[in-house]
Protein backbone atom coordinates (compact mmCIF):
# COMPACT_ATOMS: atom_id res chain seq x y z
CA UNK A 1 0.00 0.00 0.00
CA UNK A 2 1.58 3.28 -1.12
CA UNK A 3 1.82 6.18 1.34
CA UNK A 4 -0.06 9.38 0.54
CA UNK A 5 0.34 13.03 1.41
CA UNK A 6 -2.17 15.06 3.45
CA UNK A 7 -2.78 17.19 0.35
CA UNK A 8 -4.17 14.15 -1.47
CA UNK A 9 -7.01 13.94 1.07
CA UNK A 10 -7.69 17.68 1.21
CA UNK A 11 -11.39 18.45 1.13
CA UNK A 12 -12.90 21.93 1.03
CA UNK A 13 -16.58 22.66 1.59
CA UNK A 14 -17.91 26.21 1.33
CA UNK A 15 -21.46 27.15 2.29
CA UNK A 16 -23.63 30.00 3.50
CA UNK A 17 -25.10 30.23 7.01
CA UNK A 18 -28.90 30.32 6.65
CA UNK A 19 -31.53 31.45 9.19
CA UNK A 20 -32.73 27.89 9.90
CA UNK A 21 -29.19 26.97 11.02
CA UNK A 22 -28.80 29.70 13.63
CA UNK A 23 -29.51 30.09 17.33
CA UNK A 24 -31.42 33.00 18.95
CA UNK A 25 -28.23 35.12 18.74
CA UNK A 26 -28.20 34.63 14.94
CA UNK A 27 -25.03 32.53 15.06
CA UNK A 28 -24.53 29.11 13.50
CA UNK A 29 -25.59 26.31 15.86
CA UNK A 30 -22.55 24.43 17.21
CA UNK A 31 -24.16 21.14 16.24
CA UNK A 32 -24.62 22.33 12.67
CA UNK A 33 -20.93 23.23 12.51
CA UNK A 34 -20.02 19.81 13.97
CA UNK A 35 -22.09 18.12 11.26
CA UNK A 36 -20.40 20.16 8.52
CA UNK A 37 -16.98 19.28 9.93
CA UNK A 38 -17.93 15.58 10.17
CA UNK A 39 -19.04 15.47 6.53
CA UNK A 40 -15.94 17.27 5.28
CA UNK A 41 -13.59 15.14 7.40
CA UNK A 42 -15.29 11.92 6.32
CA UNK A 43 -14.70 12.80 2.67
CA UNK A 44 -11.02 13.50 3.44
CA UNK A 45 -10.70 10.15 5.24
CA UNK A 46 -12.42 8.36 2.38
CA UNK A 47 -10.12 10.04 -0.16
CA UNK A 48 -7.12 8.86 1.81
CA UNK A 49 -8.26 5.30 2.43
CA UNK A 50 -10.49 4.73 -0.61
CA UNK A 51 -12.74 2.84 1.79
CA UNK A 52 -15.99 3.34 3.65
CA UNK A 53 -15.16 5.32 6.79
CA UNK A 54 -16.93 5.73 10.10
CA UNK A 55 -16.46 8.42 12.71
CA UNK A 56 -14.67 6.86 15.67
CA UNK A 57 -14.31 9.98 17.83
CA UNK A 58 -14.38 13.73 17.98
CA UNK A 59 -11.09 14.33 19.76
CA UNK A 60 -11.01 18.09 19.93
CA UNK A 61 -13.26 20.99 18.99
CA UNK A 62 -12.47 24.64 19.54
CA UNK A 63 -15.34 27.07 19.01
CA UNK A 64 -13.09 30.12 19.03
CA UNK A 65 -15.40 32.48 17.14
CA UNK A 66 -19.10 32.52 16.50
CA UNK A 67 -20.23 32.22 12.90
CA UNK A 68 -22.89 34.87 12.17
CA UNK A 69 -25.96 34.50 9.99
CA UNK A 70 -25.14 35.13 6.34
CA UNK A 71 -21.47 34.21 6.72
CA UNK A 72 -19.62 32.33 4.02
CA UNK A 73 -18.02 29.43 5.88
CA UNK A 74 -15.28 27.22 4.50
CA UNK A 75 -14.44 23.92 6.17
CA UNK A 76 -11.10 22.40 5.18
CA UNK A 77 -10.07 18.89 6.21
CA UNK A 78 -6.91 16.82 5.67
CA UNK A 79 -5.76 13.51 7.07
CA UNK A 80 -2.99 14.45 9.49
CA UNK A 81 -1.87 10.92 10.36
CA UNK A 82 -2.85 7.37 9.51
CA UNK A 83 -2.44 4.45 11.86
CA UNK A 84 -3.24 0.81 11.08
CA UNK A 85 -6.97 1.21 10.36
CA UNK A 86 -7.67 4.68 11.74
CA UNK A 87 -6.98 8.17 10.49
CA UNK A 88 -6.77 11.44 12.37
CA UNK A 89 -8.31 14.28 10.38
CA UNK A 90 -7.54 17.91 11.21
CA UNK A 91 -10.27 20.39 10.33
CA UNK A 92 -9.94 24.17 9.97
CA UNK A 93 -12.99 26.43 9.73
CA UNK A 94 -12.71 29.81 8.03
CA UNK A 95 -15.10 32.78 7.82
CA UNK A 96 -14.90 35.04 4.79
CA UNK A 97 -15.24 38.79 5.35
CA UNK A 98 -18.19 40.05 3.30
CA UNK A 99 -16.47 43.20 2.10
CA UNK A 100 -12.78 42.37 1.75
CA UNK A 101 -13.08 38.68 0.95
CA UNK A 102 -10.29 37.95 3.43
CA UNK A 103 -10.60 34.74 5.43
CA UNK A 104 -10.11 34.43 9.18
CA UNK A 105 -9.75 31.14 11.02
CA UNK A 106 -12.74 30.76 13.30
CA UNK A 107 -12.61 27.21 14.61
CA UNK A 108 -10.76 23.91 14.40
CA UNK A 109 -11.35 20.30 15.25
CA UNK A 110 -9.71 16.89 15.18
CA UNK A 111 -11.77 13.80 14.34
CA UNK A 112 -10.76 10.14 14.10
CA UNK A 113 -12.17 7.85 11.43
CA UNK A 114 -11.80 4.11 10.91
CA UNK A 115 -11.78 2.56 7.45
CA UNK A 116 -14.04 -0.47 7.13
CA UNK A 117 -14.81 -3.05 4.47
CA UNK A 118 -18.28 -3.88 3.14
CA UNK A 119 -19.02 -5.99 6.23
CA UNK A 120 -18.04 -3.22 8.65
CA UNK A 121 -14.73 -4.76 9.70
CA UNK A 122 -11.74 -2.41 10.10
CA UNK A 123 -9.29 -2.50 7.21
CA UNK A 124 -5.77 -1.14 6.77
CA UNK A 125 -5.10 2.32 5.37
CA UNK A 126 -2.06 3.89 3.65
CA UNK A 127 0.50 5.78 5.70
CA UNK A 128 0.86 9.57 5.54
CA UNK A 129 3.95 11.43 4.35
CA UNK A 130 3.71 15.03 5.54
CA UNK A 131 5.17 17.62 3.18
CA UNK A 132 4.87 21.00 4.88
CA UNK A 133 6.04 22.16 8.30
CA UNK A 134 2.43 22.43 9.52
CA UNK A 135 1.63 18.94 8.23
CA UNK A 136 4.71 17.60 10.04
CA UNK A 137 3.70 19.30 13.30
CA UNK A 138 0.19 17.87 13.08
CA UNK A 139 1.58 14.45 12.14
CA UNK A 140 3.96 14.39 15.13
CA UNK A 141 1.31 15.60 17.56
CA UNK A 142 -1.18 12.98 16.35
CA UNK A 143 0.79 10.15 17.97
CA UNK A 144 0.86 12.02 21.30
CA UNK A 145 -2.90 12.59 21.06
CA UNK A 146 -3.48 8.92 20.28
CA UNK A 147 -1.32 7.77 23.18
CA UNK A 148 -3.07 10.16 25.57
CA UNK A 149 -6.45 8.89 24.41
CA UNK A 150 -5.37 5.26 24.90
CA UNK A 151 -3.98 5.98 28.38
CA UNK A 152 -7.17 7.76 29.43
CA UNK A 153 -9.27 4.88 28.08
CA UNK A 154 -7.17 2.37 30.03
CA UNK A 155 -5.97 0.70 26.84
CA UNK A 156 -2.33 1.70 27.32
CA UNK A 157 -0.22 1.90 30.44
CA UNK A 158 1.20 5.39 31.07
CA UNK A 159 4.78 4.08 31.07
CA UNK A 160 4.20 2.71 27.54
CA UNK A 161 3.25 6.15 26.16
CA UNK A 162 6.74 6.98 24.93
CA UNK A 163 5.75 10.11 22.99
CA UNK A 164 3.94 11.55 26.01
CA UNK A 165 6.83 10.74 28.34
CA UNK A 166 9.22 12.50 25.96
CA UNK A 167 7.31 15.75 26.51
CA UNK A 168 8.26 15.67 30.19
CA UNK A 169 11.85 14.46 29.86
C-alpha positions in Angstrom: 0.0 0.0 0.0 1.6 3.3 -1.1 1.8 6.2 1.3 -0.1 9.4 0.5 0.3 13.0 1.4 -2.2 15.1 3.5 -2.8 17.2 0.3 -4.2 14.1 -1.5 -7.0 13.9 1.1 -7.7 17.7 1.2 -11.4 18.5 1.1 -12.9 21.9 1.0 -16.6 22.7 1.6 -17.9 26.2 1.3 -21.5 27.2 2.3 -23.6 30.0 3.5 -25.1 30.2 7.0 -28.9 30.3 6.6 -31.5 31.5 9.2 -32.7 27.9 9.9 -29.2 27.0 11.0 -28.8 29.7 13.6 -29.5 30.1 17.3 -31.4 33.0 18.9 -28.2 35.1 18.7 -28.2 34.6 14.9 -25.0 32.5 15.1 -24.5 29.1 13.5 -25.6 26.3 15.9 -22.6 24.4 17.2 -24.2 21.1 16.2 -24.6 22.3 12.7 -20.9 23.2 12.5 -20.0 19.8 14.0 -22.1 18.1 11.3 -20.4 20.2 8.5 -17.0 19.3 9.9 -17.9 15.6 10.2 -19.0 15.5 6.5 -15.9 17.3 5.3 -13.6 15.1 7.4 -15.3 11.9 6.3 -14.7 12.8 2.7 -11.0 13.5 3.4 -10.7 10.1 5.2 -12.4 8.4 2.4 -10.1 10.0 -0.2 -7.1 8.9 1.8 -8.3 5.3 2.4 -10.5 4.7 -0.6 -12.7 2.8 1.8 -16.0 3.3 3.7 -15.2 5.3 6.8 -16.9 5.7 10.1 -16.5 8.4 12.7 -14.7 6.9 15.7 -14.3 10.0 17.8 -14.4 13.7 18.0 -11.1 14.3 19.8 -11.0 18.1 19.9 -13.3 21.0 19.0 -12.5 24.6 19.5 -15.3 27.1 19.0 -13.1 30.1 19.0 -15.4 32.5 17.1 -19.1 32.5 16.5 -20.2 32.2 12.9 -22.9 34.9 12.2 -26.0 34.5 10.0 -25.1 35.1 6.3 -21.5 34.2 6.7 -19.6 32.3 4.0 -18.0 29.4 5.9 -15.3 27.2 4.5 -14.4 23.9 6.2 -11.1 22.4 5.2 -10.1 18.9 6.2 -6.9 16.8 5.7 -5.8 13.5 7.1 -3.0 14.5 9.5 -1.9 10.9 10.4 -2.8 7.4 9.5 -2.4 4.5 11.9 -3.2 0.8 11.1 -7.0 1.2 10.4 -7.7 4.7 11.7 -7.0 8.2 10.5 -6.8 11.4 12.4 -8.3 14.3 10.4 -7.5 17.9 11.2 -10.3 20.4 10.3 -9.9 24.2 10.0 -13.0 26.4 9.7 -12.7 29.8 8.0 -15.1 32.8 7.8 -14.9 35.0 4.8 -15.2 38.8 5.4 -18.2 40.1 3.3 -16.5 43.2 2.1 -12.8 42.4 1.7 -13.1 38.7 0.9 -10.3 38.0 3.4 -10.6 34.7 5.4 -10.1 34.4 9.2 -9.8 31.1 11.0 -12.7 30.8 13.3 -12.6 27.2 14.6 -10.8 23.9 14.4 -11.3 20.3 15.2 -9.7 16.9 15.2 -11.8 13.8 14.3 -10.8 10.1 14.1 -12.2 7.8 11.4 -11.8 4.1 10.9 -11.8 2.6 7.4 -14.0 -0.5 7.1 -14.8 -3.1 4.5 -18.3 -3.9 3.1 -19.0 -6.0 6.2 -18.0 -3.2 8.6 -14.7 -4.8 9.7 -11.7 -2.4 10.1 -9.3 -2.5 7.2 -5.8 -1.1 6.8 -5.1 2.3 5.4 -2.1 3.9 3.7 0.5 5.8 5.7 0.9 9.6 5.5 4.0 11.4 4.3 3.7 15.0 5.5 5.2 17.6 3.2 4.9 21.0 4.9 6.0 22.2 8.3 2.4 22.4 9.5 1.6 18.9 8.2 4.7 17.6 10.0 3.7 19.3 13.3 0.2 17.9 13.1 1.6 14.4 12.1 4.0 14.4 15.1 1.3 15.6 17.6 -1.2 13.0 16.3 0.8 10.2 18.0 0.9 12.0 21.3 -2.9 12.6 21.1 -3.5 8.9 20.3 -1.3 7.8 23.2 -3.1 10.2 25.6 -6.5 8.9 24.4 -5.4 5.3 24.9 -4.0 6.0 28.4 -7.2 7.8 29.4 -9.3 4.9 28.1 -7.2 2.4 30.0 -6.0 0.7 26.8 -2.3 1.7 27.3 -0.2 1.9 30.4 1.2 5.4 31.1 4.8 4.1 31.1 4.2 2.7 27.5 3.3 6.1 26.2 6.7 7.0 24.9 5.8 10.1 23.0 3.9 11.5 26.0 6.8 10.7 28.3 9.2 12.5 26.0 7.3 15.8 26.5 8.3 15.7 30.2 11.9 14.5 29.9 
